[in-house]
């Protein structure tokens, strides 16, 4: 049901370090930052959040050494306020979302949130030498959905194309998908989840995510 582990890690290394991952609102500090960035343009928001996350990783030895609790708090505090997690979950689940009950939707969001956090937190410490280079941004003042394009450049190696899809909300711009080298994270999840839903229904997907989260939790403790 889950994506190939190498593909997951590849997306994790970039997405977690820069803007991705998706969780519910974090601590009070996160709410304060969300307010201060509420009036930013989408490209300025992405650049600001990306730089702050990378700066935190570079400055904290515990983050670089893979301290899971600190990595999770970093995502909660610095990334979560700028992600539309409900929409990301809905798009990732695909047609199965429409037939899900409210209880199943809550369970999907909870397990998907945990899966993303645990998967991508473990990759944060691997991107200490990356730099974010923003590409020219084009949008109309009336646009409510935009794409912000960037390049992620390691100290050695070729840059990676990383694009963000954002929507305009009452509280500012929110990320709902990330595209890496032309491959959408949401579409990748959707293709993977569709097979599970077709075979075992929405409850089967919830169980598969929960089982995978237990495996990841056990790995973080080892």
N, C-alpha and C positions, 0 to 999 in steps of 0.2 A: 504493500500500500504506500509506503513512504518512498520518497525520492531516493535515487542512488546516493550513497553517503558521500562520495566525492563531489557530486554536484551540489549537495546540501552545503558542504564545507566551503566550496568555492563561493557560493552566494553569501554564506554566513560571514566570511572574512570581510567582504566589502560592505554588506548591508548593515551588519551590527555596528561596525565602526563609524559609519557615517550617518545613517538616518533610518535606518530600518527597524526595525523590529517593532513590535507593536504590542503595547500593553495598555492597561487602563491607567487613569490619572494616578500619579505617584504622590509624593509627599508635598508639604506646603511650599517648599522651595521651587518645585516644578510648577506649581500654580502661579507663583510670582513671576517666573521666567516667561510663562505662557502669556501673561498679561503684557509684559514688557515687549514681547515680540508680536503682539496681536496685529499691529499696524504695518508690519514689514511686508515688502513685496515677496513673492514666492521664492525668487532666486536669492534674495538677501537672507531669507529665513533658512534655506538649505545651507547656504555658505556659513552662516553663523552657527547653526547647530553642529554641522560637520566639524568645523574648526574647534568648537568647544569640546566635543567628544574626544577628538584626537589629542587635544592638548591635555585633557584629563588623563588619558592613557599614558602619554609620554611622561607626565609629571609624577605618577603614582606607581612605585615598584610593585605594590600588591596587585594592581590591575594588570601590569605587564606579566606578572607571574601567574595569572589565572585565578585569582581569588573570586570564586563564583558569587558569593554574597555581595561583594563590592561591585562586581560587574553587573549583577542584576539591579542593584540600586542605581548604578550609573545609567542604565537603560531606562529605568523607571523615572528617574529625575530629569534626564537630559533629552530623551527621545520621545517618550510616551505622550507628552502633551501636544505633540505635533503630528500625531498619527491618528487617522480615523479607523480605529480598530474594528468597529462594527461593520463598516463597509468592506474593509479588507477581508474579514471573515466571510461575509456574504458572497463576495466575488470569488473567493477561493473555494468555497463549498459548491458554488454553481447551482444548477437546477435543484439539487437536493435541499437547498435552503428554503425554497418556496413551499415545499411540502412538510417542512419541519414544524413541530409544535413550538410554542414559546419556551417551554421547558427545554426542549432539545436545542433550540437556538442558544439559550443561555449556556448550556453544557458545551456546545460547540465552541462558543467564544471563549469560555473558560479554559478548555483543554487546548485549543489552538493557541491562545495567548501563552499558556505555559510552555507549549512545544516550541514556539518561536523564541521565547525568552531563553529557555535552557539551551536550545541549539545554537543560537547566535551569541549568547553571552560567552560560551566556551571558545569562540573564535576571536573575541575582541583583542586579546593580548597578542595576536599575530600581526597586527597592522601598525606597529609603532613607528615605522619609517615612511608612511604614506603621506602624500600631499594631495590636496583637493584643488583642482583647477576648473573654475567655472567657465562654461562656454557661453557665447552670446545668447541672451534671453530675448525672445520675441513673444509678445502677447498684447491683446487689446485691453483697455481699461474695463470693458464690459465682460471679459471672459470670466467664467466661473470654474473652469477646469483648464489646467495648463500643464506643460511638460517643462521641467527644468533639467538641462543637460550639463553633465560635468565629466571630467576625466579624473581618475584616481591614479596617481603616479607613484609607484614605489621608488626607492632610491636606486634600485637596479631592475631593469626589465621594462617591458612595454606598458604604457598606460592602459587602463581599463575604462571603457565607456560605461558610465553609470548615469541613468536618467530616472527622474522622479516624476510621478504623476500626482498632482495636488488638486484639491478642490477648495473653493472658497466657502467658509462657514461663518456663522455669526461671531465666532471667537478667533477668526483668522484662518490662514491657509493650513490645510492638513494633508499629509501624505497618505495615499491609499494604495500605491503600487510602486515598485522599484523594478527597473529594467536594466539588466546587466548584459552587456555585449549583445543587445537586441533581444534578450530572452526575459519575458515578464515573470516576476516572482509569483504573482497571482495566478497567471495561466499555468505555470508549472505545478503549483499546488492543486489547481482545479483538475488538471489531467490526472494527477495522482489520486486525488480524493474521489473522483468520479468512479473509478474502478471499484473502490471499497463500497461506495454507496450502492452501485449497481448490484454488487454481490450480496451485501449484508445490510443494506439500508442505512439510514442516518445513525441509528443506534450502533451499528457496526463501526462506522467511522469514529463515533465518540469513543467507543471502546478501544479502537486501534490507536487513537491519539493518547488516550489515558495510559495504555500499556507502554507506548513509546516514551511517555513522560516518566514513567516509573523506571524504565531502563536508563534514561538520561540522568535521573536523580541519583540512582545507584552509582553511575559512573562518576558523578561529581563528588560523591562521598569517598570514593576509593583513592 
